Amino acid sequence: MNDISRPVLTLKRKPQTKAAEQEKSKDSAIPPVFRRKQRIDVVPRPKKNNAAPAVKPPAPVKKTKVPEPPPVKPEKVQVPPTPPKKRMNIIEALGIITRYWPELFPDGQLRPMKIGLKEDLLLDRKVRELPVSVRTLTRCLSSVSYAGGYRLTVIAGAARYDKDGHSCGTVTPEEEADSVKRLEKLRKRQAKGKAE
């Protein structure tokens, strides 16, 4: 093997004292080399000027595409209207309500209910801890208020009744007009259902 001595690699550290710096400068005879990055500018190559060949090869035979017929648009299917809500039977609804609040509809006779009666009944249900669910009570009141017989009782000037059977306000002419309008809708819907 060759007996060439290899240079010893050292770490570049900042000198801690001036004396150490002077020692280091005496030992190293080679000045430090500073490398800088060279900037290279890239110049794109000029495009080659392709000279047209003297003889053109024959063009390949193109297959003609058969024009596809335009996609058929599906016809709009008329969606039948959603059927009306399944409401609870009026007799069953009156039975449930009169079981817990018999003064509201005495003897099963329909009469105008107080505005905001649902909140009163729900509060009373909670206080008395009645075994009727909120959903059942809501369905009962909805069934009663939707019924044609109830709509006929809503006449201007008629008294409205609370859960205890006490008179609480009267029916206004606007409420009567709304009731008549809803009654006509109900009758049209029932007539349409019978015609089908």
C-alpha positions as CSV (number, residue, x, y, z in Angstrom):
1,M,0.0,0.0,0.0
2,N,1.0,3.5,-0.5
3,D,2.2,5.3,2.5
4,I,0.5,8.6,1.7
5,S,-0.7,10.4,4.7
6,R,-4.3,11.4,4.6
7,P,-5.4,14.9,5.7
8,V,-7.1,15.0,9.0
9,L,-10.7,16.3,8.8
10,T,-11.7,18.8,11.4
11,L,-14.9,20.5,12.3
12,K,-15.2,24.2,11.7
13,R,-16.0,25.8,15.0
14,K,-16.0,29.3,16.1
15,P,-12.9,30.1,18.1
16,Q,-13.6,30.6,21.7
17,T,-10.7,32.9,22.5
18,K,-8.4,35.1,20.5
19,A,-5.4,33.0,21.5
20,A,-7.0,29.9,20.0
21,E,-7.7,31.9,16.8
22,Q,-4.1,33.0,16.4
23,E,-2.9,29.4,16.9
24,K,-5.3,28.2,14.3
25,S,-4.2,30.9,11.7
26,K,-0.6,29.9,12.2
27,D,-1.4,26.2,11.6
28,S,-3.3,26.6,8.5
29,A,-1.3,27.9,5.6
30,I,-4.1,27.4,3.1
31,P,-6.5,30.3,2.9
32,P,-10.2,29.4,3.3
33,V,-12.2,28.9,0.1
34,F,-15.5,30.6,-0.2
35,R,-17.9,29.0,-2.6
36,R,-20.6,31.0,-4.2
37,K,-23.5,29.7,-6.2
38,Q,-23.2,30.4,-9.9
39,R,-26.2,31.8,-11.6
40,I,-27.0,29.9,-14.8
41,D,-29.3,31.5,-17.3
42,V,-31.2,29.1,-19.4
43,V,-31.8,30.2,-22.9
44,P,-34.3,28.1,-24.9
45,R,-33.0,26.5,-28.0
46,P,-34.3,27.9,-31.2
47,K,-36.9,25.8,-32.9
48,K,-35.7,23.8,-35.8
49,N,-37.2,24.9,-39.1
50,N,-38.7,21.8,-40.5
51,A,-38.6,21.9,-44.2
52,A,-41.5,20.3,-45.9
53,P,-40.6,17.0,-47.4
54,A,-40.7,17.0,-51.2
55,V,-43.1,14.2,-51.4
56,K,-45.9,13.8,-49.0
57,P,-46.9,10.3,-48.0
58,P,-50.5,9.5,-48.8
59,A,-52.9,10.4,-46.1
60,P,-54.2,7.5,-44.1
61,V,-57.7,6.5,-44.8
62,K,-60.0,7.9,-42.1
63,K,-62.8,5.9,-40.9
64,T,-66.0,7.8,-41.1
65,K,-67.9,7.9,-37.9
66,V,-71.6,7.0,-38.0
67,P,-73.4,9.9,-36.4
68,E,-75.0,8.7,-33.2
69,P,-78.6,9.8,-32.7
70,P,-79.0,12.4,-30.0
71,P,-79.8,10.9,-26.6
72,V,-83.4,10.4,-26.0
73,K,-84.6,12.7,-23.2
74,P,-86.7,10.8,-20.7
75,E,-90.2,12.1,-20.5
76,K,-91.1,13.9,-17.3
77,V,-93.1,11.5,-15.2
78,Q,-95.9,13.2,-13.5
79,V,-95.6,12.5,-9.8
80,P,-98.9,12.1,-8.1
81,P,-99.6,14.5,-5.3
82,T,-98.7,13.2,-1.9
83,P,-101.8,11.8,-0.1
84,P,-103.1,13.8,2.8
85,K,-101.9,12.9,6.3
86,K,-103.4,9.9,7.9
87,R,-105.4,11.5,10.7
88,M,-106.7,9.8,13.8
89,N,-110.4,8.8,13.7
90,I,-112.4,11.7,15.1
91,I,-114.4,9.5,17.5
92,E,-111.1,7.9,18.8
93,A,-109.6,11.4,19.2
94,L,-112.6,12.8,21.1
95,G,-112.5,9.7,23.4
96,I,-108.9,10.2,24.3
97,I,-109.3,14.0,25.0
98,T,-112.6,13.6,27.0
99,R,-111.0,10.8,29.1
100,Y,-108.5,13.3,30.6
101,W,-110.4,16.7,30.0
102,P,-114.1,15.9,30.0
103,E,-115.2,19.6,30.3
104,L,-113.5,20.5,27.0
105,F,-116.1,18.6,24.9
106,P,-119.1,17.7,27.2
107,D,-121.0,14.7,25.9
108,G,-118.7,14.5,22.8
109,Q,-120.2,17.8,21.5
110,L,-117.7,19.7,19.3
111,R,-117.2,23.4,20.1
112,P,-114.5,26.0,19.3
113,M,-111.3,25.5,21.3
114,K,-109.2,28.2,22.8
115,I,-106.2,29.5,20.8
116,G,-103.1,28.0,22.4
117,L,-105.0,25.1,23.9
118,K,-102.3,22.6,22.9
119,E,-99.7,24.3,25.2
120,D,-102.2,24.3,28.1
121,L,-103.0,20.6,27.6
122,L,-99.3,19.7,27.4
123,L,-98.6,21.6,30.6
124,D,-101.5,20.0,32.4
125,R,-100.4,16.6,31.2
126,K,-96.9,17.2,32.7
127,V,-98.3,18.5,36.0
128,R,-100.8,15.7,36.4
129,E,-98.4,13.1,35.0
130,L,-101.1,11.8,32.6
131,P,-100.2,8.6,30.6
132,V,-100.8,10.2,27.2
133,S,-97.9,11.0,24.9
134,V,-97.2,14.4,23.4
135,R,-97.6,12.9,19.9
136,T,-100.9,11.2,20.6
137,L,-102.3,14.5,22.1
138,T,-101.1,16.4,19.1
139,R,-102.6,14.0,16.7
140,C,-105.9,14.1,18.6
141,L,-106.1,17.9,18.5
142,S,-105.1,17.9,14.9
143,S,-107.8,15.4,14.0
144,V,-110.5,17.4,15.9
145,S,-109.5,20.7,14.4
146,Y,-109.4,19.3,10.9
147,A,-112.8,17.7,11.1
148,G,-115.7,19.3,9.1
149,G,-118.0,19.2,12.1
150,Y,-115.5,21.3,14.1
151,R,-115.1,23.7,11.2
152,L,-118.9,24.3,11.2
153,T,-118.8,25.3,14.9
154,V,-116.3,28.1,14.2
155,I,-118.7,31.0,13.6
156,A,-118.0,34.7,14.2
157,G,-119.0,35.6,17.8
158,A,-119.1,32.1,19.1
159,A,-117.3,31.5,22.4
160,R,-114.0,29.5,22.6
161,Y,-113.5,27.1,25.5
162,D,-110.4,26.1,27.5
163,K,-109.6,22.7,29.0
164,D,-111.8,23.3,32.0
165,G,-114.9,24.3,29.9
166,H,-114.6,28.0,30.7
167,S,-115.3,30.5,28.0
168,C,-112.0,32.2,26.8
169,G,-112.5,34.7,24.0
170,T,-114.6,34.6,20.9
171,V,-114.2,33.7,17.3
172,T,-113.4,36.6,15.0
173,P,-114.8,37.1,11.5
174,E,-111.3,36.4,10.0
175,E,-111.1,33.1,11.8
176,E,-114.6,32.2,10.5
177,A,-113.5,33.1,6.9
178,D,-110.4,30.9,7.3
179,S,-112.6,28.1,8.7
180,V,-115.0,28.3,5.7
181,K,-112.0,28.3,3.3
182,R,-110.5,25.2,4.9
183,L,-113.9,23.5,5.0
184,E,-114.3,24.1,1.2
185,K,-110.8,22.6,0.6
186,L,-111.7,19.6,2.8
187,R,-115.0,19.0,0.8
188,K,-113.2,19.3,-2.5
189,R,-110.6,16.8,-1.4
190,Q,-113.2,14.4,-0.2
191,A,-115.2,14.8,-3.4
192,K,-112.1,14.1,-5.5
193,G,-111.3,11.0,-3.4
194,K,-114.8,9.6,-4.0
195,A,-114.6,10.3,-7.7
196,E,-111.5,8.2,-8.0
